[in-house]
Amino acid sequence: MMKHAEKSTWIYLAVAFLLIFIPFMKDDRWFLFLMIQIFVFGIFAMSYDLLLGYTGIVSFGHAMFFGIGAYSVAVFLDLMEASFFGLLVGIIAAVLIGGFIAFLAGILTLRLKSHYYAMLTLALASLFMVVAEKWRSVTRGSDGFTFRIPDFPGILGEYRNITMYMICLLFLVLFFFGLRRLTQSPMGKVLVAIRENDQRVESLGFKIMPYKVIISVVSGVVASFAGVLYAISIRFVDTSVFAIDVTLDALLMTIIGGVGTLVGPIIGAGIIEFAHHYLSGLSDVHWIFERWIILFGIVYILAVIFFPYGIVGTIQKHWVKRKYKKRNEKAPKTDKLAS
Amino acid sequence: MDLFLNLAINGISTGMLIFLIAAGLTLIFGLMDVLNFAHGGLFAWGAYSAVWFYAISDSFIISILGAVLTGLVLGLITEYLIVRPVYGNHIQQILITLGFMLVLTEMLKVVFGPDIKAATTPEYLSGSWFIGDVTIIKYRAFIIAVGLLVFLVMWAILKFTKVGLIVRAGVMNKEMIQALGINIKLVFVGVFMVGSAMAALGGALFAPSSGVVYAEMGLEFGIFAFIVVIIGGMGSFPGSLMAALLVGLSNTFTAYYFPALSMAVTMILMFLVLMFRPQGLFNVSGVANK
């Protein structure tokens, strides 16, 4: 099995392996925190890309799953006094609720076309935000609450940040390879076909709805898990996890990194989190950096017009073209005959 | 009964405000098939520029005109730079106009400062009339009047004039209209500018009624406008009016009778409409299904 692994798999594994050593070289608390955020949002953006990049549906309510994950784990840890059991229950609850809501929302809304679907998911997400704000006995409204996470045993407890870093990295890698497997499977191919032309897929005898529902459930579950990791990495949760900004972040990460690639969203997450951190830190140098979102919006607009495949997509395209050219140069005559 | 009337008048005036924002979107979204998520940004720019013009000129009429002018200019810029490259591609339209929305919102903070601004109502429109126990706030009545006027004018232009005919035909079949020797690009620029100006007008009228303007209101009301256009059915002018009134009234009444529900009622309304009548209440056949 391993023999047949592609060359790119080894590259990704090598990068992941290198990432393991980063915290030992730069043991800065802020830097570690930034990296953890990148991993968490990388997972989240990957789950968004399953919808946007692979299936071609724009969701404005993806923050809903992120929030469900964050709140499930926070509420259970809060109720159960920072025990591992509470953490486990929280994670299971996050995954189950996230999956169930994604299923319900999917069968209700996926029949609708692009913008209708976008607006409906937006409506659903804001309903969740209202619930989180009004159900004060559990969520404590918009103030949010802090909670404790169970201590890691033994030596891990002393290097809490590094442990957290490793856990998030591990999940990022697991989800990356898992989702990559999914998108390369026959099902993934059907999804891409639906993105390109759903009527043709239908006429080939595929039922579209089950595919769309399945991918939205997978995406919802992964996004909930990202929410779980987010909550336990900052040990605080408030209603802003349901805000549309979270969805927009995922969207921007996916676009800048490259839609329809799974590495793209991770790279996008890295760029955006770094930009966010360092550009807003530059506001002493020039006032425009305090309003870095302007620069960001302009870059984003330019990306949509001139760079629609994102960073990774453009590189991949270039690479495929070159490979194709090479193959053609090798056997030009047979090609001509064949055509 | 008096309470009911008071609430109804408030609801209608809220609905008219929402209609003014949504009307521009109906033009752009419904007729030109462009998903303009930056519409709320144009609305916020209208509100801010109206406050600014009011401060320097001390005249309500000039502030409104200034806002409309801002809307026209911004509409031209938006059409030219942002929307033109992505006609016909919904997903790219959503993405690019969202990016522009970010820029517009942040530019507001750069140009006018990041803090909340107070907006004043002119003297001749402040105060209220009392008819029996019913209180009619003058400014609200004014908004209702302007909303109706805008509706009638736009509806008549679209329905009875040659320009309206060209726009409607251009939406149905671009090539045909071009073949008849009409520069459809120019027509679309015009429609986009008018739509943006209507958003700005909505913002200018909104500012005195809420008393404050803030940069984030763009996104908030942009979403409102989208909901109204979707409920009403895309491209239908009367539909938008009805939907805006429905949203305004249901918001006002739930805010009074079930305050906990008021934040969610609009969303629930849209959800129900989309579930049972996905094409909206008053669909214009053919346009929305493209």
Chai-1 contact restraints between the chains, C-beta under 6 A:
chainA,res_idxA,chainB,res_idxB,connection_type,confidence,min_distance_angstrom,max_distance_angstrom,comment,restraint_id
A,V58,B,I91,contact,1.0,0.0,6.0,A-B,restraint_1
A,V58,B,I94,contact,1.0,0.0,6.0,A-B,restraint_2
A,L112,B,P278,contact,1.0,0.0,6.0,A-B,restraint_3
A,S114,B,H90,contact,1.0,0.0,6.0,A-B,restraint_4
A,H115,B,L35,contact,1.0,0.0,6.0,A-B,restraint_5
A,M119,B,F226,contact,1.0,0.0,6.0,A-B,restraint_6
A,M119,B,I230,contact,1.0,0.0,6.0,A-B,restraint_7
A,L120,B,L274,contact,1.0,0.0,6.0,A-B,restraint_8
A,A123,B,M267,contact,1.0,0.0,6.0,A-B,restraint_9
A,A123,B,M270,contact,1.0,0.0,6.0,A-B,restraint_10
A,A123,B,F271,contact,1.0,0.0,6.0,A-B,restraint_11
A,S126,B,M267,contact,1.0,0.0,6.0,A-B,restraint_12
A,L127,B,A264,contact,1.0,0.0,6.0,A-B,restraint_13
A,L127,B,M267,contact,1.0,0.0,6.0,A-B,restraint_14
A,V130,B,M263,contact,1.0,0.0,6.0,A-B,restraint_15
A,V130,B,A264,contact,1.0,0.0,6.0,A-B,restraint_16
A,K134,B,A260,contact,1.0,0.0,6.0,A-B,restraint_17
A,R291,B,E106,contact,1.0,0.0,6.0,A-B,restraint_18
A,R291,B,V110,contact,1.0,0.0,6.0,A-B,restraint_19
A,I293,B,L102,contact,1.0,0.0,6.0,A-B,restraint_20
A,I293,B,E106,contact,1.0,0.0,6.0,A-B,restraint_21
A,I294,B,V103,contact,1.0,0.0,6.0,A-B,restraint_22
A,I294,B,E106,contact,1.0,0.0,6.0,A-B,restraint_23
A,G297,B,G99,contact,1.0,0.0,6.0,A-B,restraint_24
A,G297,B,L102,contact,1.0,0.0,6.0,A-B,restraint_25
A,G297,B,V103,contact,1.0,0.0,6.0,A-B,restraint_26
A,Y300,B,G99,contact,1.0,0.0,6.0,A-B,restraint_27
A,I301,B,I96,contact,1.0,0.0,6.0,A-B,restraint_28
A,I301,B,G99,contact,1.0,0.0,6.0,A-B,restraint_29
A,V304,B,Q92,contact,1.0,0.0,6.0,A-B,restraint_30
A,V304,B,L95,contact,1.0,0.0,6.0,A-B,restraint_31
A,V304,B,I96,contact,1.0,0.0,6.0,A-B,restraint_32
A,I305,B,P85,contact,1.0,0.0,6.0,A-B,restraint_33
